[in-house]
Amino acid sequence: MSVERIWHASYAPGVPREIDFEPISMPEYLTRTAGRFPGVAALIFMGKKISYRELEALVNRFASALTSIGVKAGDRVAMLLPNMPQLVIANYAAMRIGAVAVMHNPLADEAELTRQVKDSNSTVLITLDLLFPRALEVKEKTGIRSIVACHVTDYLPFPGNKLLRYAHKDIYRKIDPEPGIYEFLALLDRTPDAPVENGACWDQTGAILFTDGTTGAAKGVMLTHANIACNTQQLRAWLPEMKDGKESLLAVFPFFHCVGWTGMQNLSILAGWTDILVPRPESQVVIEILGKYKPTLLPAMPEVFSGLLGRDAFRKMGLSSVKGFLVGAGPLSEKATKELKAKTEVPIINIYGLAETSPMVSATPWGGPEKAGTVGVPLPGTDLKIVDRQSGAVEVPTGETGEVCIKGPQVMQGYCKTPERSGGVIRDGWLYTGDIGCLDREGYLTILGRKEDLIPIDGGSIYPAEIEDTLLTHPKVLEACTIGIPGGHRGATVKAYIVLKPGEKADAEEIIAHCRATLAPDKVPQSVRFIDTLPKSVVGKILRRAVSELDRNRPTKKSGNEKN
C-alpha cells in the first residue's frame, strides 16, 4: 500500500484504526436491533411512534406484499417519497427479499424521473399519493408494471389521520385501486403475517442512489449490501460517545440522498436510535420538532443551519439535549460555526462523501480540532490519496493540491446502464472522485472544488471556492458562485454571480473592489451579475453547471445592479 495513513493520529479516543467488518446486511441488522431494543422508537413521524418491534413486523409484512405482486430477488423497486415511515418500510422490505431499493427525488420532473427509471430498469414504483399523476405518466413510458401509493395520513395517530383528510385536502389524494395500482395500507392489510427469509446477498446490489447531478445528468450508483453495511459500520465507529439504543436524531437530510440514506436511516437502525422524520426541512418546522423531541444528534446541510441561525426562535432556544452536529453536503461556514459554538460547545462534525462511496469518506474527529474549511480525516478502513490532475498516476506531497482518490469497502459496485463510465472512475480499486483537494500534516482533508470547475487563466488554474470565500465576507452578500468565461488572451475571465441579503443593494464595482483588497489580480472577478436565487441541488449545493447555462448568450457588465 503506497498510502501512509497519517490521519490515524488524529482519531478520537475509542475510534478503531481498523474495523473487522461484520458481514451482516442492513435488513439483518434491523432484525438484530428489534431483538435488542424492541420497545425503543425506531421512527417518529408527526407524533406517531413506531417501535423497532413494530418496524420489523411491518418490513416483514411489506416484503410479503411485494412478493405477492410479483417482486422477486434482483428486481428494482423505485421509491418516490419524502421522509415518512413508508419509505423506510419499503426500503428494508425490498432489500430483505433480495430486490434493489432505487431512490428518487420526489421533486424530480416527469422527464428526469422517466430517464432514471429506465436507467435502473425498475418494475415497481412506490410513491406519495400527491405524486400519483406523475407516477402514471412514468408508468406509461417505462417498464413499471405496478404502482403503490402512500398517504401522509397512513401513519398519523388517531384522530389526526382522519381529520387531515378533510381539513387539508391538499395533502391527501384518494387512489382508486385497479390492476397494477395499490394503496400501501390496503396492500399490507390483505397480506398474511408470515416470516420472510432474508434474501440480501452480501456482494449483490442492494440499492441504487442517484448522484446530485452537479456535473451533468444524475447517474445511478449501484451499491452492494457490503458497501451499505460497511459504510454504516464505519460511521458508527466514528461516534463512540453515542450509545446504542439511547440516542435520537433529527432526520433532516432526505433519505433518497446518500447522506440521509446511510447517515440517518441506516445508522439509526444499526445502533437502535430513533429517527425523528422531517418531511419538509423548513426552518420553522425544524425548530418546532427540535423543541418537542429534543434529539441528541442534529445532522443537516449548511443551508439548514444557516436558516436556523437566522431565526430568533432558534437563537433563543436551549440545545442541552444535543450532543453533536453532523454537517453534510459541504463544510459549515466559519461564521455559522462560531454562532453555533456560541450556543453550545458540542462537537461540530463536518463530513465528506459521494454517492459513489455509500457515501461517507471522511469526518471531523469527535472532540478533535475543528479546522475551518476542512471535512475531517478519512474514516477507519478508508484509504485516501491526492494525485496529480494531469496523469492521475503520481501522488503529490502533503499540502499540495490534486484529485482526491478513495479506496475502501464503501466504494460502489458501478454505475447502472453505463458500466463503461465505472471503468473510467475506478482504477485498480481506487475511485477517482473528480474533486480537487489537499491533505494537511494531520490528515485533514480540504475540498477546493470539482476538477471540471477550475478556471484556466494564464496557463494555471483558479479555484472558484477561494474567490467565493472572499465574496461571502462582504457584509451584503448572502450567496456567491463564480465561473470562468472562456475567451481572451488569458484563456478565461472570472464572473461572479451574487445573491444579496434581503434589503441590501450593491453594484458590481463595490463587489470587485472588495475582492481586489484580498485576492491576487488574476482571481478578481471581471464581471458581476446579481440574481435573486442560485440553482441548487436538493441538499443545497449550488449547481455550477446550471449557473454557467444562465450565462449563455447574455451580456455582462462591470457595474450596476444587474438582475434576472
C-alpha positions as CSV (number, residue, x, y, z in Angstrom):
1,M,0.0,0.0,0.0
2,S,1.5,3.3,-1.1
3,V,-0.7,5.4,1.2
4,E,0.6,6.4,4.6
5,R,-2.4,6.8,6.9
6,I,-1.1,9.9,8.6
7,W,-4.7,10.6,9.8
8,H,-4.7,7.8,12.4
9,A,-3.0,10.0,14.9
10,S,-6.0,12.4,14.7
11,Y,-8.6,9.8,15.6
12,A,-10.6,10.4,18.8
13,P,-10.2,8.0,21.7
14,G,-12.2,4.9,21.3
15,V,-12.2,5.0,17.5
16,P,-10.6,1.9,15.9
17,R,-7.9,2.3,13.2
18,E,-9.2,-0.8,11.5
19,I,-12.7,-2.4,11.6
20,D,-13.3,-6.1,11.4
21,F,-16.5,-5.7,9.3
22,E,-19.4,-7.9,10.2
23,P,-20.9,-9.5,7.0
24,I,-24.4,-8.6,8.0
25,S,-26.8,-6.8,5.7
26,M,-28.9,-3.9,6.8
27,P,-32.2,-6.0,6.9
28,E,-30.4,-8.4,9.2
29,Y,-29.3,-5.5,11.4
30,L,-32.9,-4.5,11.7
31,T,-33.8,-7.9,12.9
32,R,-31.0,-7.8,15.4
33,T,-31.9,-4.3,16.6
34,A,-35.5,-5.3,17.0
35,G,-34.4,-8.1,19.3
36,R,-32.0,-5.8,21.3
37,F,-34.3,-2.8,21.6
38,P,-37.9,-3.9,20.8
39,G,-39.6,-1.1,22.7
40,V,-37.4,1.7,21.5
41,A,-39.0,4.1,19.0
42,A,-37.4,3.4,15.6
43,L,-39.4,6.2,13.9
44,I,-41.3,9.3,15.0
45,F,-43.5,10.9,12.3
46,M,-45.8,13.8,13.1
47,G,-46.5,12.5,16.6
48,K,-46.7,8.8,15.6
49,K,-44.1,6.5,17.2
50,I,-43.2,3.1,15.6
51,S,-41.1,0.8,17.8
52,Y,-38.3,-1.4,16.5
53,R,-40.6,-4.4,17.2
54,E,-43.3,-2.8,15.0
55,L,-40.9,-1.8,12.3
56,E,-39.5,-5.3,12.0
57,A,-43.1,-6.7,11.7
58,L,-44.1,-4.0,9.1
59,V,-41.0,-4.7,7.0
60,N,-41.7,-8.5,7.0
61,R,-45.3,-7.9,6.0
62,F,-44.5,-5.5,3.2
63,A,-41.8,-7.8,2.0
64,S,-44.5,-10.5,1.7
65,A,-46.7,-7.9,0.0
66,L,-44.1,-7.1,-2.6
67,T,-43.7,-10.8,-3.3
68,S,-47.4,-11.1,-3.7
69,I,-47.4,-8.5,-6.6
70,G,-44.6,-10.3,-8.4
71,V,-41.4,-8.7,-7.0
72,K,-38.5,-11.1,-6.8
73,A,-34.8,-11.1,-6.0
74,G,-32.9,-8.8,-8.3
75,D,-35.9,-6.7,-9.3
76,R,-35.7,-2.9,-8.9
77,V,-38.2,-1.2,-6.7
78,A,-38.4,2.6,-7.3
79,M,-39.1,4.9,-4.3
80,L,-40.6,8.4,-4.9
81,L,-41.3,9.5,-1.3
82,P,-40.2,12.2,1.2
83,N,-39.1,11.1,4.7
84,M,-42.0,9.2,6.0
85,P,-42.4,5.7,7.6
86,Q,-43.5,4.0,4.3
87,L,-40.1,4.9,2.8
88,V,-38.1,3.1,5.5
89,I,-40.5,0.2,5.5
90,A,-40.3,-0.2,1.7
91,N,-36.5,0.2,1.5
92,Y,-35.9,-2.6,4.0
93,A,-38.7,-4.8,2.6
94,A,-37.2,-4.6,-0.9
95,M,-33.7,-5.4,0.4
96,R,-35.0,-8.2,2.6
97,I,-36.3,-10.2,-0.4
98,G,-33.2,-9.5,-2.4
99,A,-34.7,-6.8,-4.6
100,V,-33.0,-3.4,-5.1
101,A,-34.2,-0.2,-3.5
102,V,-34.0,2.6,-6.0
103,M,-34.1,6.1,-4.5
104,H,-35.6,9.1,-6.4
105,N,-36.1,12.7,-5.5
106,P,-39.8,13.5,-5.2
107,L,-39.1,16.9,-6.8
108,A,-37.8,15.3,-10.0
109,D,-39.8,16.2,-13.0
110,E,-41.5,13.6,-15.2
111,A,-38.7,13.6,-17.9
112,E,-35.9,13.2,-15.3
113,L,-37.8,10.5,-13.4
114,T,-38.6,8.6,-16.6
115,R,-34.9,8.6,-17.6
116,Q,-33.9,7.4,-14.2
117,V,-36.5,4.6,-14.1
118,K,-35.3,3.5,-17.5
119,D,-31.7,3.5,-16.3
120,S,-32.5,1.4,-13.3
121,N,-35.0,-1.0,-15.0
122,S,-37.4,-0.6,-12.1
123,T,-40.7,-2.6,-12.3
124,V,-42.5,-1.2,-9.3
125,L,-42.9,2.4,-8.2
126,I,-43.8,3.3,-4.6
127,T,-45.0,6.9,-4.5
128,L,-46.7,9.6,-2.5
129,D,-50.4,9.9,-3.4
130,L,-49.9,13.5,-4.4
131,L,-47.4,12.4,-7.0
132,F,-49.6,9.7,-8.4
133,P,-50.4,11.6,-11.7
134,R,-46.6,11.9,-12.4
135,A,-46.2,8.2,-11.5
136,L,-48.8,7.2,-14.0
137,E,-47.1,9.2,-16.7
138,V,-43.8,7.4,-15.9
139,K,-45.5,4.0,-15.9
140,E,-46.7,4.6,-19.5
141,K,-43.2,5.3,-20.7
142,T,-41.2,2.7,-18.8
143,G,-41.2,-0.9,-17.6
144,I,-43.1,0.0,-14.4
145,R,-45.9,-2.6,-14.0
146,S,-47.2,-1.7,-10.5
147,I,-47.6,1.5,-8.5
148,V,-48.1,1.5,-4.7
149,A,-49.5,4.9,-3.4
150,C,-48.8,6.1,0.1
151,H,-50.8,8.6,2.1
152,V,-49.2,11.0,4.6
153,T,-52.2,10.1,6.9
154,D,-51.4,6.3,6.9
155,Y,-49.2,6.6,10.0
156,L,-50.6,9.6,11.8
157,P,-52.1,9.0,15.3
158,F,-55.9,9.0,15.6
159,P,-57.9,11.3,15.1
160,G,-55.4,13.3,13.1
161,N,-55.2,10.6,10.4
162,K,-58.9,11.0,9.7
163,L,-59.3,14.8,10.3
164,L,-56.4,15.7,8.0
165,R,-58.1,14.0,5.0
166,Y,-60.9,16.5,5.2
167,A,-59.3,19.6,6.7
168,H,-56.3,19.5,4.4
169,K,-57.3,18.1,1.1
170,D,-54.1,19.3,-0.4
171,I,-52.2,16.5,1.4
172,Y,-54.5,13.6,0.6
173,R,-55.4,12.2,-2.7
174,K,-57.8,9.2,-3.0
175,I,-56.5,6.4,-5.1
176,D,-58.9,4.0,-6.8
177,P,-57.5,0.5,-6.9
178,E,-57.3,-1.3,-10.2
179,P,-55.0,-3.9,-11.7
180,G,-51.4,-2.8,-11.0
181,I,-52.5,0.1,-8.8
182,Y,-52.4,-0.4,-5.0
183,E,-52.7,1.7,-1.8
184,F,-49.9,1.0,0.7
185,L,-52.1,0.1,3.8
186,A,-54.6,-1.8,1.7
187,L,-51.8,-3.9,0.3
188,L,-50.5,-4.6,3.8
189,D,-53.9,-5.5,5.1
190,R,-54.5,-8.1,2.5
191,T,-51.1,-9.7,3.1
192,P,-50.8,-12.5,5.7
193,D,-48.3,-12.0,8.5
194,A,-45.6,-14.6,7.9
195,P,-41.8,-14.9,8.4
196,V,-39.7,-13.8,5.4
197,E,-36.4,-15.4,4.7
198,N,-33.6,-12.9,4.3
199,G,-32.6,-12.7,0.6
200,A,-30.0,-9.9,0.8
201,C,-26.7,-11.3,-0.6
202,W,-23.6,-9.6,0.6
203,D,-22.0,-9.0,-2.8
204,Q,-25.2,-8.3,-4.7
205,T,-26.7,-4.9,-5.4
206,G,-28.9,-3.7,-2.5
207,A,-29.7,-0.1,-3.6
208,I,-29.3,2.4,-6.4
209,L,-28.9,6.0,-5.4
210,F,-28.6,8.9,-7.9
211,T,-25.9,11.5,-7.8
212,D,-26.7,15.2,-7.3
213,G,-26.3,15.9,-11.0
214,T,-23.9,18.8,-10.3
215,T,-21.8,17.9,-13.4
216,G,-24.5,16.6,-15.7
217,A,-27.4,14.2,-15.7
218,A,-27.7,12.3,-12.4
219,K,-26.1,8.9,-12.6
220,G,-27.5,5.8,-10.8
221,V,-24.9,4.5,-8.4
222,M,-25.2,0.7,-7.6
223,L,-24.3,-0.1,-4.0
224,T,-23.9,-3.7,-2.8
225,H,-25.2,-4.8,0.6
226,A,-21.5,-4.9,1.6
227,N,-21.0,-1.3,0.6
228,I,-24.0,-0.2,2.5
229,A,-23.4,-2.2,5.7
230,C,-19.6,-1.5,5.8
231,N,-20.1,2.3,5.4
232,T,-22.7,2.3,8.1
233,Q,-20.4,0.4,10.4
234,Q,-17.6,2.9,9.7
235,L,-19.8,5.8,10.6
236,R,-21.0,4.1,13.8
237,A,-17.4,3.5,14.9
238,W,-16.7,7.2,14.4
239,L,-19.2,8.2,17.1
240,P,-18.0,6.3,20.3
241,E,-19.6,8.8,22.6
242,M,-23.1,7.9,21.3
243,K,-24.8,4.9,23.0
244,D,-26.7,2.1,21.3
245,G,-30.4,2.3,22.0
246,K,-30.1,5.6,23.7
247,E,-29.9,8.3,21.0
248,S,-32.3,10.2,18.7
249,L,-31.5,12.2,15.7
250,L,-33.4,14.7,13.6
251,A,-33.7,13.2,10.1
252,V,-33.4,16.5,8.1
253,F,-31.5,15.0,5.2
254,P,-33.9,13.3,2.7
255,F,-33.4,9.6,2.7
256,F,-33.3,9.5,-1.1
257,H,-30.0,11.4,-0.7
258,C,-26.9,9.3,0.0
259,V,-26.2,11.1,3.3
260,G,-29.7,10.6,4.6
261,W,-29.7,7.0,3.4
262,T,-26.6,6.0,5.4
263,G,-26.1,8.7,8.0
264,M,-29.7,8.8,9.2
265,Q,-31.8,5.8,8.1
266,N,-29.2,3.0,8.2
267,L,-27.0,4.4,11.1
268,S,-30.1,4.6,13.4
269,I,-31.2,1.1,12.5
270,L,-27.8,-0.4,13.2
271,A,-27.4,1.4,16.5
272,G,-31.0,1.3,17.7
273,W,-31.5,5.0,17.6
274,T,-34.7,7.0,17.0
275,D,-35.1,8.7,13.6
276,I,-37.4,11.8,14.0
277,L,-38.6,12.1,10.4
278,V,-38.7,15.6,8.9
279,P,-40.6,15.5,5.5
280,R,-40.0,19.3,4.9
281,P,-36.7,20.7,6.3
282,E,-38.1,24.3,6.6
283,S,-36.6,26.3,9.5
284,Q,-39.8,26.7,11.4
285,V,-40.7,23.1,11.1
286,V,-37.2,22.0,12.3
287,I,-37.4,24.4,15.3
288,E,-40.8,23.1,16.4
289,I,-39.6,19.5,16.2
290,L,-36.3,20.3,18.0
291,G,-38.3,21.9,20.8
292,K,-40.7,19.0,21.1
293,Y,-38.5,15.9,20.8
294,K,-35.0,17.2,21.9
295,P,-32.8,15.0,19.8
296,T,-29.3,14.1,20.8
297,L,-27.8,14.4,17.3
298,L,-28.6,17.0,14.7
299,P,-27.4,16.3,11.2
300,A,-28.2,18.8,8.4
301,M,-26.9,20.7,5.4
302,P,-25.1,24.0,5.8
303,E,-28.1,25.8,4.3
304,V,-30.4,24.4,7.0
305,F,-28.0,25.5,9.8
306,S,-27.8,29.0,8.2
307,G,-31.6,29.2,8.1
308,L,-31.9,28.1,11.7
309,L,-29.3,30.6,12.9
310,G,-31.3,33.4,11.1
311,R,-34.3,32.7,13.3
312,D,-34.8,34.4,16.7
313,A,-36.6,31.3,18.0
314,F,-33.6,29.1,17.3
315,R,-31.1,31.6,18.7
316,K,-33.1,31.8,21.9
317,M,-33.9,28.0,22.4
318,G,-31.8,25.7,24.6
319,L,-29.9,22.8,23.0
320,S,-29.0,21.0,26.1
321,S,-30.1,17.6,24.7
322,V,-27.8,17.9,21.6
323,K,-24.5,16.0,21.9
324,G,-23.3,16.9,18.4
325,F,-24.0,18.3,15.0
326,L,-23.3,16.5,11.7
327,V,-22.8,18.7,8.7
328,G,-23.0,17.2,5.2
329,A,-23.1,18.5,1.6
330,G,-20.2,20.9,2.3
331,P,-18.5,22.2,5.5
332,L,-20.2,24.7,7.7
333,S,-19.1,28.2,7.2
334,E,-16.7,29.8,9.7
335,K,-19.4,32.4,10.6
336,A,-22.1,29.7,11.2
337,T,-19.6,27.6,13.2
338,K,-18.9,30.5,15.5
339,E,-22.6,31.2,16.0
340,L,-23.3,27.5,16.9
341,K,-20.3,27.4,19.2
342,A,-21.7,30.5,21.0
343,K,-24.9,28.5,21.8
344,T,-23.2,25.2,22.7
345,E,-19.7,23.7,22.8
346,V,-20.7,20.3,21.5
347,P,-18.7,18.8,18.5
348,I,-19.5,20.0,15.0
349,I,-18.7,17.1,12.7
350,N,-18.2,18.1,9.0
351,I,-18.5,15.1,6.8
352,Y,-17.4,14.4,3.2
353,G,-18.7,11.8,0.8
354,L,-20.2,10.9,-2.5
355,A,-22.9,8.7,-3.7
356,E,-20.2,6.5,-5.2
357,T,-18.8,5.9,-1.7
358,S,-22.0,4.9,0.0
359,P,-21.3,7.9,0.8
360,M,-19.1,8.5,3.9
361,V,-15.4,9.1,3.3
362,S,-14.1,11.5,6.0
363,A,-15.3,13.3,9.1
364,T,-14.1,15.7,11.8
365,P,-12.9,13.6,14.7
366,W,-15.3,13.7,17.6
367,G,-13.9,16.2,20.1
368,G,-10.9,16.8,17.9
369,P,-9.8,20.1,16.3
370,E,-12.5,21.6,14.1
371,K,-10.3,23.1,11.4
372,A,-12.2,25.7,9.4
373,G,-13.0,24.7,5.8
374,T,-11.9,21.1,6.3
375,V,-14.0,17.9,6.1
376,G,-12.1,16.0,8.7
377,V,-10.0,12.8,8.2
378,P,-10.7,9.5,6.5
379,L,-12.9,7.0,8.3
380,P,-11.5,3.7,9.6
381,G,-10.8,1.2,6.8
382,T,-10.6,4.0,4.2
383,D,-7.5,4.9,2.2
384,L,-7.2,8.3,0.6
385,K,-4.6,9.8,-1.7
386,I,-4.1,13.0,-3.7
387,V,-2.8,12.6,-7.2
388,D,-1.7,15.0,-9.9
389,R,-4.5,16.3,-12.0
390,Q,-2.9,15.6,-15.4
391,S,-1.9,11.9,-15.3
392,G,-3.6,10.8,-12.1
393,A,-0.7,8.4,-11.6
394,V,1.6,10.4,-9.2
395,E,0.8,11.1,-5.6
396,V,1.5,14.7,-4.7
397,P,3.3,15.7,-1.5
398,T,1.3,16.5,1.7
399,G,-0.1,20.0,1.4
400,E,-0.2,20.1,-2.4
401,T,-3.5,20.0,-4.4
402,G,-4.7,17.3,-6.7
403,E,-7.5,14.9,-7.4
404,V,-8.9,13.1,-4.4
405,C,-8.9,9.3,-4.7
406,I,-10.6,6.8,-2.4
407,K,-10.3,3.1,-1.7
408,G,-12.3,1.1,0.8
409,P,-15.2,-1.2,1.3
410,Q,-17.7,1.6,0.7
411,V,-16.6,2.2,-3.0
412,M,-19.5,1.5,-5.3
413,Q,-20.1,-1.5,-7.5
414,G,-20.5,0.8,-10.5
415,Y,-23.0,3.0,-12.5
416,C,-26.2,1.4,-13.7
417,K,-26.7,1.4,-17.5
418,T,-23.2,2.9,-18.0
419,P,-20.6,0.3,-16.9
420,E,-18.0,2.0,-19.2
421,R,-18.1,5.1,-17.1
422,S,-17.4,3.0,-14.0
423,G,-14.2,1.8,-15.5
424,G,-13.1,5.4,-16.1
425,V,-13.5,6.4,-12.4
426,I,-12.4,3.2,-10.7
427,R,-8.8,2.2,-11.4
428,D,-7.1,-0.6,-9.5
429,G,-9.7,-0.3,-6.8
430,W,-9.3,3.5,-6.4
431,L,-12.2,5.8,-7.0
432,Y,-11.1,8.9,-8.8
433,T,-13.7,11.4,-7.4
434,G,-13.2,14.4,-9.7
435,D,-12.9,16.5,-6.5
436,I,-9.8,18.7,-6.1
437,G,-8.4,18.8,-2.6
438,C,-5.4,18.6,-0.3
439,L,-4.3,16.9,2.9
440,D,-2.5,18.7,5.8
441,R,0.1,17.0,8.1
442,E,-2.6,15.7,10.4
443,G,-4.5,14.1,7.6
444,Y,-7.3,16.7,7.5
445,L,-8.9,17.0,4.0
446,T,-9.9,20.2,2.3
447,I,-12.1,20.1,-0.8
448,L,-11.4,23.0,-3.1
449,G,-13.9,22.2,-5.9
450,R,-14.6,19.9,-8.8
451,K,-11.9,19.2,-11.4
452,E,-14.1,20.5,-14.2
453,D,-15.0,23.7,-12.4
454,L,-11.4,25.0,-12.3
455,I,-11.0,28.3,-14.2
456,P,-8.0,28.2,-16.7
457,I,-6.2,31.5,-16.6
458,D,-2.7,32.3,-17.9
459,G,-1.7,28.7,-18.1
460,G,-2.7,28.0,-14.5
461,S,-6.0,27.1,-12.7
462,I,-8.1,29.3,-10.4
463,Y,-10.2,27.6,-7.7
464,P,-13.7,29.1,-7.6
465,A,-14.1,28.3,-3.9
466,E,-11.3,30.7,-3.0
467,I,-13.0,33.6,-4.8
468,E,-16.4,32.7,-3.3
469,D,-15.0,32.6,0.2
470,T,-13.8,36.2,-0.3
471,L,-17.1,37.3,-1.8
472,L,-19.0,35.8,1.2
473,T,-17.1,38.0,3.6
474,H,-18.8,41.1,2.1
475,P,-21.4,42.1,4.6
476,K,-24.1,42.5,1.9
477,V,-23.5,39.1,0.1
478,L,-25.7,36.2,1.0
479,E,-24.6,33.7,-1.6
480,A,-22.0,33.6,-4.4
481,C,-20.9,31.5,-7.3
482,T,-18.0,32.1,-9.7
483,I,-17.5,30.6,-13.2
484,G,-15.0,31.0,-16.0
485,I,-16.0,32.8,-19.2
486,P,-13.9,31.3,-22.0
487,G,-12.0,33.6,-24.4
488,G,-9.4,36.3,-24.5
489,H,-5.7,36.2,-24.4
490,R,-5.7,34.8,-20.8
491,G,-7.8,31.8,-21.6
492,A,-10.8,32.9,-19.5
493,T,-12.1,35.6,-17.2
494,V,-13.8,35.3,-13.8
495,K,-17.5,36.1,-13.5
496,A,-19.3,36.3,-10.2
497,Y,-23.0,35.6,-9.5
498,I,-24.2,37.2,-6.4
499,V,-27.4,36.9,-4.2
500,L,-27.6,39.9,-1.9
501,K,-29.0,39.7,1.6
502,P,-32.6,40.8,1.9
503,G,-33.0,44.6,1.7
504,E,-29.4,45.2,0.6
505,K,-28.2,47.0,-2.5
506,A,-24.8,46.9,-4.2
507,D,-23.2,47.4,-7.5
508,A,-20.5,45.4,-9.3
509,E,-17.8,47.9,-8.7
510,E,-18.3,47.6,-4.9
511,I,-18.0,43.8,-5.1
512,I,-15.0,43.9,-7.4
513,A,-13.2,46.4,-5.1
514,H,-13.9,44.1,-2.1
515,C,-12.1,41.3,-4.0
516,R,-9.2,43.4,-5.1
517,A,-8.4,44.1,-1.4
518,T,-7.6,40.5,-0.7
519,L,-7.3,38.5,-3.9
520,A,-4.5,38.2,-6.4
521,P,-5.3,40.3,-9.6
522,D,-5.9,37.2,-11.8
523,K,-8.6,36.0,-9.3
524,V,-10.6,39.2,-9.1
525,P,-13.9,38.9,-11.0
526,Q,-14.0,40.9,-14.2
527,S,-17.8,41.0,-14.2
528,V,-20.7,40.6,-11.7
529,R,-24.3,39.6,-12.1
530,F,-26.8,40.0,-9.3
531,I,-29.6,37.4,-9.3
532,D,-32.4,36.5,-6.9
533,T,-31.6,32.9,-6.4
534,L,-28.8,30.4,-7.4
535,P,-29.8,27.0,-8.8
536,K,-29.2,24.3,-6.2
537,S,-29.4,20.6,-5.6
538,V,-31.9,19.1,-3.1
539,V,-29.3,19.4,-0.3
540,G,-28.4,23.0,-1.1
541,K,-25.3,22.5,-3.2
542,I,-25.0,25.3,-5.9
543,L,-25.3,23.7,-9.3
544,R,-22.4,25.4,-11.1
545,R,-23.2,23.8,-14.4
546,A,-26.7,25.4,-14.2
547,V,-25.2,28.7,-13.3
548,S,-23.0,28.5,-16.4
549,E,-26.1,27.9,-18.5
550,L,-27.6,31.1,-17.2
551,D,-24.8,33.0,-18.7
552,R,-25.1,31.7,-22.3
553,N,-25.9,34.4,-24.8
554,R,-26.3,37.0,-22.1
555,P,-24.2,40.2,-21.9
556,T,-22.4,41.1,-18.7
557,K,-21.5,44.4,-17.2
558,K,-19.0,45.6,-14.6
559,S,-21.2,48.0,-12.7
560,G,-24.8,48.4,-11.8
561,N,-27.2,46.1,-10.0
562,E,-27.9,43.6,-12.8
563,K,-30.9,41.4,-12.1
564,N,-32.7,38.4,-13.7
